[in-house]
Amino acid sequence: QVQLVESGGGLVQAGGSLRLSCAASGLTFSNYNIGWFRQAPGKEREFVAKIFWSGSSTAYADSVKGRFTISRDNAKNTVYLQMNSLKPEDTAVYYCAASPKYFPYSNFEKNVASWGQGTQVTVSS
């Protein structure tokens, strides 16, 4: 059974940093592209970042570009999201998601096979 477990969320002041982790089990991790999404109260879920199965390519939403960095360690079955210069508008529940690598990387969200349960990030002003 595939499991994605996020951790590392919390309360931080604006300008601060957090590092989220997504630990995967029940799958061959290197066969999956991994992404981070977030959902704020009253808003739709939105894409944050994604990383290719090999780690050779990453992509970011414009709203986080230059502040967030996604990385992965396939030996540890874990993906990270380093979030710096956090803003109150980054407040949301953050979810990681796995998409099999044989689906187009460009169409990540439409081919998600598994979602994590989410971790809350709250940025105070």
C-alpha positions, -999 to +999 in steps of 0.1 A: +000+000+000+014+033-011+019+059+017+031+095+016+036+111+049+043+148+052+060+164+082+078+196+091+049+220+091+042+245+119+039+281+128+065+306+117+068+344+115+069+361+081+104+360+067+112+327+084+119+293+070+105+258+072+116+225+056+088+200+047+095+163+042+075+137+023+084+102+032+072+075+009+066+038+014+050+009-005+063+020-039+095+021-059+103+057-052+126+063-081+097+054-105+077+084-094+078+121-101+069+139-069+051+172-064+040+196-036+006+213-036-011+235-011-046+245-002-056+275+018-089+279+035-116+287+010-093+283-019-087+256-045-057+234-043-027+248-062+005+235-075+037+245-056+066+225-070+075+193-086+107+172-092+115+146-118+120+110-107+158+113-112+160+148-096+173+162-128+144+186-134+124+208-111+095+233-116+079+259-094+048+280-093+056+317-099+044+326-064+072+306-048+100+308-074+132+319-058+120+312-023+112+275-023+135+246-033+124+211-039+148+182-037+148+144-032+169+117-018+159+084-036+180+064-011+158+076+017+125+076-003+120+112+007+113+145-010+119+179+007+105+214+003+128+241+017+107+272+022+125+305+028+113+341+031+078+328+040+049+352+036+014+351+053+000+341+019+020+309+021-003+298+049-020+265+038-021+228+042+007+214+021+004+180+004+029+159-015+018+137-044+033+110-065+028+105-102+043+075-121+072+085-143+057+070-174+031+097-174+040+131-189+059+152-164+042+183-179+008+170-169+017+160-134-015+169-114-038+150-138-018+118-133-013+117-095-015+082-081-012+090-044-016+119-021-003+125+014-025+136+043-011+171+044+008+192+069-003+227+081+020+257+075+010+289+092+029+321+086+021+350+109+026+386+100 
